[in-house]
Amino acid sequence: MHNVVVVEDEDIVRKGLVITTPWEKFNCKVIGEAENGLVGMELICKLKPDIIFTDIRMSGMDGLTMIHNVKKVIDAEFVIISGYSEFEYAKQAMTLGVREYLVKPIDELELEKTLIRLITEIKKKKNVEKLRKGFQNIEDNKLLFFKEYFSASEGGREDYISEAVKYIRDNFQTDINIKEVADYLFISESYLSRLFKDETNYTFTEYLTNYRLKKALDLLRDTNVKIYEVANLVGYSDSCYFSGLFKRYLGMTPREFRDTLH
């Protein structure tokens, strides 16, 4: 449910907006109303609504000053309600980050279109916040700091690691392991394992996992690719195992991650 506060000094306009708007249709609820900017500011800071409808020219405190003050306290969406003659004031509101402007008398269709846009924007912000918190909830999120290995020199042991990393890039979609790569390089598995850790700070398995999950993040942005297909495309035939691994590294399932993007 999205909470709404209406700040408007014209009683008939305020009551009309509060009473006649089909708020439930948009999963919204009016939790407060005020007749001027001063009372409105106090109410908004107390209730912290998601959406605020406000007139510009009001006694006590005008709408622009109120918006300027409350934006320091809360992150909300604002809708300016005003007359044609006050359009210059509305343009000033845009500099404060206000995206929506409704002209009195309020057209019902325009109001509904405005609410649809606002709800979409609120969902986007909440999804981004959910994603951010998901990352923060992981004590050791290696994927966030994962850097692909690139050799800074030529020759010597770095060549083995460069070739091993290239092998991962070319074959990560298949069921590869360190023995396969060591055989490819004609060196022992134990030697490659030691070199890999020394040069990249990752074990072979850690590097391969990070690389695969990084690729999975890109694939999950395309909603036409099913999650089990993403798993297969990054080398995991078991989609349940892939989802569990994904959650361990990112703090959310692949589906939850995809939901935060839309």
C-alpha positions as CSV (number, residue, x, y, z in Angstrom):
1,M,0.0,0.0,0.0
2,H,1.3,3.4,-1.0
3,N,0.6,6.2,1.5
4,V,-0.6,9.6,0.3
5,V,-0.8,13.1,2.0
6,V,-2.7,16.0,0.4
7,V,-1.8,19.6,1.2
8,E,-4.2,22.1,-0.3
9,D,-5.7,25.3,1.1
10,E,-9.0,25.1,-0.9
11,D,-11.2,22.9,1.2
12,I,-13.4,21.9,-1.7
13,V,-10.4,20.8,-3.9
14,R,-8.7,19.0,-1.0
15,K,-11.8,17.1,0.0
16,G,-12.8,16.4,-3.6
17,L,-9.4,14.8,-4.2
18,V,-9.4,12.8,-1.0
19,I,-12.9,11.5,-1.3
20,T,-13.6,11.0,-5.0
21,T,-10.2,9.5,-6.2
22,P,-10.4,5.7,-6.4
23,W,-7.2,5.3,-4.3
24,E,-7.7,1.5,-3.8
25,K,-7.5,1.0,-7.5
26,F,-3.9,2.1,-7.4
27,N,-3.1,0.4,-4.1
28,C,-3.0,3.8,-2.4
29,K,-4.4,5.2,0.8
30,V,-4.7,8.8,2.0
31,I,-3.2,8.9,5.5
32,G,-3.3,12.7,6.1
33,E,-4.4,16.1,4.8
34,A,-3.4,19.7,5.6
35,E,-4.7,23.1,4.7
36,N,-1.3,24.9,4.4
37,G,2.4,24.2,3.9
38,L,3.4,24.7,7.5
39,V,0.9,22.1,8.8
40,G,1.7,20.0,5.8
41,M,5.4,19.9,6.5
42,E,4.8,18.8,10.1
43,L,2.4,16.1,8.9
44,I,4.7,14.8,6.2
45,C,7.8,14.6,8.4
46,K,5.7,12.7,10.9
47,L,3.9,10.3,8.6
48,K,6.6,9.9,5.8
49,P,4.2,9.2,2.9
50,D,5.2,7.8,-0.5
51,I,3.2,10.4,-2.5
52,I,2.4,14.1,-1.7
53,F,-0.1,16.2,-3.5
54,T,0.4,19.9,-2.9
55,D,-0.8,23.3,-4.0
56,I,1.9,26.0,-4.5
57,R,0.4,29.2,-3.2
58,M,-0.8,28.7,0.4
59,S,-0.8,30.6,3.7
60,G,1.7,29.9,6.4
61,M,4.2,28.3,4.0
62,D,4.0,27.9,0.2
63,G,4.3,24.6,-1.5
64,L,7.7,25.1,-2.9
65,T,9.2,26.0,0.4
66,M,7.5,23.0,2.0
67,I,8.9,20.6,-0.7
68,H,12.4,22.1,-0.3
69,N,12.2,21.4,3.5
70,V,10.7,17.9,3.5
71,K,13.0,16.6,0.8
72,K,15.8,16.9,3.4
73,V,13.9,14.4,5.5
74,I,12.1,11.9,3.3
75,D,12.3,10.5,-0.2
76,A,8.8,10.9,-1.7
77,E,7.1,11.6,-5.0
78,F,5.5,15.1,-5.3
79,V,2.5,16.2,-7.4
80,I,1.9,19.9,-7.9
81,I,-1.7,21.0,-8.0
82,S,-2.1,24.5,-9.4
83,G,-3.8,26.9,-11.8
84,Y,-2.7,28.0,-15.3
85,S,-1.6,31.4,-14.0
86,E,0.9,29.7,-11.6
87,F,2.8,27.7,-14.2
88,E,6.0,29.6,-13.5
89,Y,5.9,28.4,-10.0
90,A,5.4,24.9,-11.3
91,K,8.5,25.2,-13.4
92,Q,10.4,26.1,-10.2
93,A,9.1,23.0,-8.6
94,M,10.7,20.9,-11.4
95,T,14.1,22.1,-10.2
96,L,13.3,20.5,-6.9
97,G,12.7,17.1,-8.5
98,V,9.0,17.3,-8.9
99,R,7.9,15.3,-11.9
100,E,4.2,15.7,-12.0
101,Y,1.9,18.8,-12.4
102,L,-1.9,18.8,-12.4
103,V,-4.0,21.8,-13.4
104,K,-7.1,22.9,-11.5
105,P,-9.8,21.7,-11.9
106,I,-8.2,18.3,-11.8
107,D,-9.1,16.1,-14.7
108,E,-9.9,12.5,-13.6
109,L,-8.1,10.8,-16.5
110,E,-4.9,12.9,-16.0
111,L,-5.0,12.2,-12.3
112,E,-5.1,8.4,-13.0
113,K,-2.3,8.6,-15.5
114,T,-0.3,10.5,-13.0
115,L,-0.8,7.9,-10.3
116,I,0.2,5.1,-12.7
117,R,3.5,6.9,-13.5
118,L,4.1,7.6,-9.8
119,I,3.5,4.0,-8.7
120,T,5.9,2.8,-11.5
121,E,8.6,5.2,-10.2
122,I,8.1,4.1,-6.6
123,K,8.4,0.5,-7.5
124,K,11.6,1.1,-9.4
125,K,13.1,2.9,-6.4
126,K,12.0,0.2,-4.0
127,N,13.5,-2.5,-6.2
128,V,16.8,-0.6,-6.4
129,E,16.7,-0.3,-2.6
130,K,15.9,-4.0,-2.2
131,L,18.8,-4.9,-4.5
132,R,21.2,-2.6,-2.5
133,K,20.1,-4.1,0.8
134,G,20.5,-7.6,-0.7
135,F,24.1,-6.9,-1.5
136,Q,24.7,-5.3,1.9
137,N,23.3,-8.3,3.8
138,I,26.1,-10.5,2.6
139,E,29.2,-10.4,4.9
140,D,31.6,-11.5,2.2
141,N,30.1,-10.7,-1.2
142,K,33.0,-11.7,-3.4
143,L,31.1,-11.1,-6.6
144,L,30.9,-7.4,-5.9
145,F,34.6,-7.1,-5.9
146,F,35.4,-9.8,-8.5
147,K,37.9,-8.6,-11.1
148,E,38.8,-10.6,-14.1
149,Y,42.5,-11.5,-14.3
150,F,44.6,-9.9,-16.9
151,S,48.4,-10.5,-17.0
152,A,50.5,-7.3,-16.8
153,S,53.5,-9.0,-18.2
154,E,54.5,-11.6,-20.8
155,G,56.3,-14.9,-20.2
156,G,56.9,-17.0,-17.1
157,R,54.2,-18.3,-14.8
158,E,51.8,-15.6,-15.8
159,D,51.4,-17.2,-19.2
160,Y,49.9,-20.3,-17.5
161,I,47.4,-18.3,-15.6
162,S,46.5,-16.2,-18.7
163,E,45.9,-19.3,-20.7
164,A,43.9,-20.9,-17.8
165,V,41.7,-17.8,-17.5
166,K,41.2,-17.7,-21.3
167,Y,40.2,-21.4,-21.1
168,I,37.6,-20.4,-18.5
169,R,36.3,-17.6,-20.7
170,D,36.0,-20.0,-23.7
171,N,34.5,-23.0,-21.9
172,F,32.7,-21.7,-18.7
173,Q,29.4,-22.9,-20.2
174,T,30.6,-26.5,-20.0
175,D,31.4,-28.7,-17.0
176,I,35.1,-27.8,-16.7
177,N,37.4,-28.4,-13.8
178,I,41.0,-27.6,-12.9
179,K,42.3,-31.0,-14.0
180,E,40.9,-30.5,-17.5
181,V,42.7,-27.1,-17.7
182,A,46.0,-28.5,-16.3
183,D,45.9,-31.2,-18.9
184,Y,45.3,-28.7,-21.6
185,L,48.4,-26.7,-20.4
186,F,50.5,-29.8,-19.9
187,I,51.2,-29.1,-16.3
188,S,50.2,-30.8,-13.0
189,E,46.9,-30.0,-11.3
190,S,48.7,-29.2,-8.1
191,Y,51.1,-26.8,-9.8
192,L,48.3,-25.0,-11.6
193,S,46.2,-24.8,-8.4
194,R,49.1,-23.1,-6.5
195,L,49.9,-20.7,-9.4
196,F,46.2,-19.8,-9.8
197,K,45.8,-18.9,-6.1
198,D,49.1,-16.9,-6.0
199,E,48.4,-14.9,-9.1
200,T,44.6,-14.2,-8.9
201,N,44.0,-14.5,-5.1
202,Y,41.2,-17.0,-6.0
203,T,41.2,-20.8,-6.1
204,F,40.3,-22.1,-9.6
205,T,36.8,-23.0,-8.4
206,E,36.2,-19.6,-6.8
207,Y,37.3,-17.8,-10.0
208,L,35.1,-20.0,-12.2
209,T,32.1,-19.5,-9.9
210,N,32.5,-15.7,-9.8
211,Y,32.9,-15.6,-13.6
212,R,29.8,-17.7,-14.2
213,L,27.7,-15.7,-11.8
214,K,28.9,-12.4,-13.3
215,K,27.7,-13.7,-16.7
216,A,24.4,-14.8,-15.1
217,L,23.7,-11.3,-13.9
218,D,23.8,-10.1,-17.5
219,L,21.6,-12.9,-18.8
220,L,19.0,-12.3,-16.1
221,R,18.4,-8.8,-17.5
222,D,16.7,-10.4,-20.5
223,T,13.3,-11.6,-19.3
224,N,12.9,-13.8,-22.4
225,V,15.6,-16.1,-21.1
226,K,14.1,-18.5,-18.5
227,I,16.1,-18.9,-15.2
228,Y,16.8,-22.6,-15.9
229,E,18.1,-21.5,-19.3
230,V,20.4,-19.0,-17.6
231,A,21.7,-21.8,-15.4
232,N,22.5,-23.9,-18.4
233,L,24.1,-21.0,-20.3
234,V,26.6,-20.4,-17.5
235,G,27.5,-24.1,-17.0
236,Y,25.1,-25.4,-14.4
237,S,22.8,-28.2,-15.4
238,D,21.0,-28.2,-12.1
239,S,19.0,-25.0,-11.8
240,C,18.2,-25.6,-8.1
241,Y,21.9,-25.8,-7.4
242,F,22.5,-22.6,-9.5
243,S,19.7,-20.7,-7.5
244,G,21.2,-21.7,-4.2
245,L,24.7,-20.7,-5.3
246,F,23.4,-17.4,-6.6
247,K,21.6,-16.6,-3.3
248,R,24.7,-17.5,-1.3
249,Y,26.8,-15.0,-3.3
250,L,24.2,-12.2,-3.8
251,G,21.8,-12.6,-1.0
252,M,18.7,-13.2,-3.2
253,T,17.5,-15.8,-5.7
254,P,17.8,-15.3,-9.5
255,R,14.1,-14.5,-9.6
256,E,14.3,-11.9,-6.9
257,F,17.2,-10.3,-8.6
258,R,15.2,-10.2,-11.9
259,D,12.2,-8.7,-10.1
260,T,14.4,-5.8,-8.8
261,L,15.1,-4.8,-12.4
262,H,11.5,-4.5,-13.5
